[in-house]
Amino acid sequence: MYSKEELKAFIHKHIDSIEPFYPSTIAGSIETKASEGHHHLLRPNIDLDPKMRQTILRWRCGNIARHQSCKQCNQMLSREHAVSCSGAFAYLKEFYPHVTNESSDRGLCAIDQLLNENRRTAPPNFYIEINHAISLIYEKCL
């Protein structure tokens, strides 16, 4: 049987060993804090069309823009490329002028950045705007 301290040391050792790889993954783009509870999008009491919720969750899970050729320009379709090439970034910039689409060391694109910023609560029409941005990606790049 391991002590609490031994288990903590074991966990930290293994987390540190994957740290260089984790930040640039889809999972690394999702900010979470245990003290905040579930992401606002996952709460049952928000008034959101189920299809819209499904589309946004598919984005969060990495099921959209999965390194294929872009339909519009034939370049490799990463999440950052899809947001830029589809016009989704320009669309979101109208509502959220502070947002960037520059991939950071954590691999965040504009949609990820906004979803992280609004993980506790969302402004009116936020999910409609995010869903529309993802729809632009489907329409133009996939």
Number of C-alpha atoms within 10 A of each C-alpha: 5 8 8 9 9 11 12 11 12 13 12 11 11 10 12 12 11 10 11 10 11 16 17 16 13 18 14 16 21 19 13 14 9 6 6 10 12 13 17 16 21 12 11 8 8 11 9 13 10 9 10 17 17 13 18 25 15 13 18 17 12 14 12 20 22 13 13 13 15 20 16 14 11 10 15 15 22 17 25 19 21 28 25 18 20 23 17 23 23 18 17 22 15 10 11 13 9 10 17 17 20 13 14 12 11 16 21 24 23 26 25 21 17 19 23 16 12 16 19 15 13 15 7 8 10 16 19 15 15 22 21 18 23 24 18 20 24 15 12 16 23 18
